[in-house]
Amino acid sequence: MTERIGISVDVISDVVCPWCFIGQKRLKKAIAAVPDVDVTVHWRPYQLDSTIPPEGLDRKQYMVAKFGGEDRLKQAHTQMLEAARDDDIAFALGDIKISPNTLDAHRVIRWAGGAETDRQDEVVTELFSAFFEQGRNVGDHEVLIDVAGKAGMDSAIVETLLATDSDREAVRAEIETAQRMGITGVPCFLLESRYAVVGAQDAELLADAIGRVAAAKADGTLDAQQG
């Protein structure tokens, strides 16, 4: 391409989804592999389980019940850790004590996106790390306030907003929109709001998809394909 093309990537994810953490790492690699494309990333909410109460649930009991036994849970974790061996994530799954409700975490991500996309990505990174690498309860307001501050947000404003119902319904509406689109698993990468890449695909595949969409946008065929 002779000139830089900008495309948007909406990442639909949940902060307690390990594959979403892996997907974020691979997306970063993919973006670095297409330096001629300006990629703007927006993080969109999804809840793998919205029925978890605000105080959360015992992590081990919840996960064993979800996977149908300890052996199946261990097998799933082993497969996931093997797949992520090159993604620079220090998973500390044994340190996670609470399975949280993630609605408030998604509210914080939404507020971060209202300022600048880089800040939003920093918040998402901090949330993933807090949960999967540090075993912190990302449904707890004190943890969310601390994470927001580390990512450069005004922690006092976040604390004030978390105490209200601000953007609860907006986040729920976004999740419902994703479900109506047929999205049942995350991560899901939406390129230019038109083309979906589902799952934590390899960085090479993501880079190829970004490059193809950017090329189609550059030569005008993207709109033609949509029509």
Buried (B, 14 or more C-beta within 10 A) or exposed (E): EEEEBEBBBBBBBBBBBBBBBBBBBBBBBBBEBBEEBEBEBBBBBBBBBEEBEEEBBEBBEBBBEEBEEEEEBEEBBEEBEEBBEEBEBEBEBEEBEBBBBBBBBBBBBBBBBEEEBEBBBBBBBBBBBBBBBBBBBBBBBEBBBBBBBBBBBEBEEBBEBBEEEBBEEEBBEBBEEBEEEEBEEBBBBBBBEEBBBBBBBBBEEBBBBBBEBBBBBBEEEBEEEEE
